[in-house]
Amino acid sequence: MDSRPPEFSEKNPGGRGRPALKKLSIMATKNKFYAYIIPSLKIKGIAGSWAACEKIVSGIAGARYRGFSNREEAGQWLESGARYDAKPAKKLKEGIYFDAGTGRGNGVEISVTDEKGKNLLHKALAAKELNRFGKHRVDRVSATNNYGELLALRYALIVADHDGVKNIFGDSKLVIDYWSRWRMKKKELPEETVRLAHEVAEMRDAFEKNGGVIERISGAHNPADLGFHR
């Protein structure tokens, strides 16, 4: 889920030759509460800002944290064990869900699941490319969370084609509304990101021409969610 503002070059994703798009909102975040737990120190709690949460969890191995829109949801996550793969209680539409995040503190990770949180990346990647959680860690050291979201959508599209699924869901406004529609400031983004966006845009076009639909959902209800995104 998108919980921090995108990099400067991602604020206005309009590309050359296209009408100017409205600048993306750079509000700090929709998340106002940050739940955290540090098992090694046996402490957990809810912070009222990312700055406050960061001071508590920064540099501590095993710390887990996640942003929420209200204190009640933050508390429920802690009470449920503060697991990144915890399934949301809300009944979800059948389909494929994707996400990227840095919650485990080991770089950018991507996740593709069904509506019940069942991992699906094994249908698009070799077993050696997956970690013990059934997720894929992006090898690029410089990869941003937004790049991870774009890559996750690519694999979601591959799985959808493999299984004949017509509905894909994610919570990244930047990727769903702009990059995967080939709307981006190409000169201000890494070449690898631009190449991937072009590929995904073509895949999306084919998917939608065959009746597929890609929808945005709340990160709080995304079964593929990987926790707080920096």
C-alpha positions in Angstrom: 0.0 0.0 0.0 1.1 3.5 -0.7 1.9 5.1 2.7 4.7 7.5 1.8 4.9 10.2 -0.9 6.6 9.0 -4.1 10.1 10.2 -5.1 10.3 13.7 -6.7 10.4 12.3 -10.2 7.2 10.4 -9.5 5.1 13.3 -8.3 3.9 14.3 -11.8 3.8 11.1 -14.0 2.7 12.8 -17.2 4.8 11.7 -20.2 5.9 13.6 -23.3 3.3 14.1 -25.9 0.4 13.7 -23.5 -1.9 16.3 -22.0 -0.7 17.5 -18.6 -2.0 15.4 -15.8 -3.0 16.7 -12.4 -0.1 16.5 -10.0 -0.4 13.6 -7.7 -1.2 14.5 -4.1 1.9 14.6 -1.9 0.1 14.4 1.3 2.4 12.7 3.8 0.1 9.6 4.1 -3.4 8.4 4.6 -2.1 6.4 7.5 -2.4 8.3 10.7 -1.5 5.4 13.1 1.5 3.1 13.1 1.4 -0.2 15.0 4.8 -1.7 15.9 6.1 -4.7 17.7 9.7 -5.6 18.8 9.6 -9.2 19.9 13.2 -9.2 21.1 12.4 -6.4 23.6 8.9 -7.6 24.2 7.3 -4.2 23.5 4.5 -3.2 21.1 2.4 -0.1 20.7 0.8 2.4 18.4 2.5 5.7 17.3 0.6 8.7 16.0 3.1 9.4 13.2 5.7 7.6 11.0 8.4 9.9 12.5 7.6 8.6 16.0 7.4 5.0 14.9 10.7 5.2 13.0 12.5 6.4 16.1 11.3 3.3 17.9 11.9 0.6 15.3 14.8 1.9 13.3 17.8 -0.4 13.3 16.3 -3.1 15.4 16.3 -6.6 13.9 13.0 -8.3 13.9 10.9 -5.2 14.4 7.6 -5.2 12.6 5.4 -2.2 11.8 2.5 -1.2 9.7 0.4 1.9 8.9 -3.4 2.2 9.4 -6.0 4.8 8.9 -7.4 4.4 12.4 -6.3 3.3 15.9 -8.8 0.4 16.0 -7.4 -1.3 13.0 -3.8 -0.8 14.3 -4.8 -2.4 17.6 -6.5 -5.3 15.8 -3.3 -6.0 13.9 -1.3 -6.1 17.0 -3.8 -8.4 18.8 -3.8 -10.8 15.8 -0.1 -11.3 16.1 1.2 -8.4 14.0 1.8 -10.7 11.0 2.4 -9.1 7.6 0.4 -12.0 6.0 -2.6 -11.6 8.2 -5.8 -11.9 6.2 -8.3 -9.1 6.3 -11.7 -9.7 7.8 -13.5 -7.9 5.0 -15.1 -10.2 2.4 -13.1 -9.6 -0.8 -13.9 -10.1 -4.5 -12.4 -13.2 -6.2 -9.3 -12.3 -8.1 -5.6 -11.7 -7.9 -4.1 -9.2 -5.5 -0.6 -7.7 -5.6 1.6 -5.6 -3.3 5.2 -4.6 -2.5 6.8 -3.5 0.7 9.8 -3.2 2.9 8.2 -4.4 6.1 10.6 -7.2 6.8 13.6 -4.9 6.6 15.4 -6.8 3.9 14.8 -4.7 0.8 11.8 -4.5 -1.4 9.6 -7.6 -1.5 6.7 -8.3 -3.8 3.6 -10.4 -3.1 0.9 -11.8 -5.4 -2.0 -13.8 -3.8 -5.7 -14.7 -4.2 -8.5 -13.1 -2.2 -7.8 -15.5 0.7 -4.1 -14.6 0.9 -2.9 -17.8 -0.8 0.5 -17.2 -2.5 0.4 -17.3 -6.3 3.9 -16.2 -7.3 5.0 -19.8 -7.8 2.9 -19.7 -11.0 5.1 -17.0 -12.5 8.5 -17.6 -10.8 10.8 -20.6 -10.2 10.9 -21.8 -6.6 14.5 -20.6 -6.2 13.2 -17.0 -6.8 10.9 -17.2 -3.8 11.7 -16.8 -0.1 10.3 -19.0 2.7 7.2 -16.8 2.9 6.3 -17.4 -0.8 7.3 -13.9 -1.7 10.0 -12.5 -4.1 12.7 -10.1 -3.0 13.8 -7.6 -5.7 17.5 -8.0 -6.3 18.1 -4.4 -7.3 19.6 -2.6 -4.2 18.3 0.7 -5.5 14.8 -0.6 -6.2 12.0 1.6 -4.7 8.7 0.4 -3.3 7.0 1.8 -6.4 9.2 -0.2 -8.7 8.3 -3.2 -6.6 4.6 -2.5 -7.0 5.0 -2.3 -10.8 6.9 -5.6 -10.9 4.3 -7.2 -8.7 1.6 -6.1 -11.2 3.6 -7.7 -14.0 3.6 -11.0 -12.2 -0.1 -10.6 -11.3 -0.9 -10.2 -15.0 1.1 -13.3 -15.8 -0.8 -15.3 -13.2 -4.1 -13.9 -14.4 -3.3 -15.0 -18.0 -2.2 -18.5 -16.8 -5.4 -19.0 -14.7 -7.9 -17.1 -16.9 -8.7 -14.7 -14.1 -10.3 -11.4 -15.1 -9.9 -9.3 -11.9 -6.7 -7.9 -10.5 -6.5 -5.7 -7.4 -3.8 -3.5 -5.9 -3.4 -0.4 -3.7 -0.8 1.7 -5.6 -2.4 4.7 -7.2 0.8 5.6 -8.9 1.2 2.2 -10.6 -2.5 1.5 -11.4 -3.6 4.9 -12.5 -0.3 6.1 -14.2 2.7 3.9 -14.7 0.8 0.8 -16.0 -1.0 3.2 -18.4 2.4 4.4 -19.7 2.0 7.8 -18.0 5.2 8.8 -16.4 8.0 11.4 -16.6 10.3 9.0 -18.4 13.4 11.2 -18.4 13.4 11.5 -14.6 13.1 7.8 -13.9 15.7 5.0 -14.1 15.8 3.3 -17.5 14.9 -0.1 -16.0 11.8 1.4 -14.5 10.7 2.9 -17.8 11.3 -0.4 -19.6 9.3 -2.3 -17.1 6.4 0.3 -17.2 6.3 -0.1 -21.0 6.1 -3.8 -20.8 3.4 -3.7 -18.1 1.4 -1.2 -20.1 1.4 -3.5 -23.1 0.4 -6.4 -20.9 -2.4 -4.4 -19.3 -3.7 -3.3 -22.6 -4.0 -7.0 -23.8 -5.5 -8.0 -20.4 -8.2 -5.3 -20.6 -9.0 -6.0 -24.3 -9.8 -9.6 -23.2 -12.2 -8.3 -20.6 -9.8 -8.0 -17.6 -10.2 -5.3 -15.0 -7.6 -3.8 -12.7 -9.0 -2.1 -9.6 -7.6 -0.1 -6.7 -8.4 -1.1 -3.2 -7.5 0.0 0.3 -4.2 -1.2 1.5 -5.8 -2.2 4.8 -7.9 -4.8 3.0 -5.2 -6.1 0.6 -4.5 -9.8 1.4 -1.2 -9.5 -0.5 -0.1 -6.7 1.8 3.5 -6.7 3.0 3.3 -4.1 5.7 4.6 -0.5 5.9 6.2 0.9 2.8 9.1 3.3 3.0 
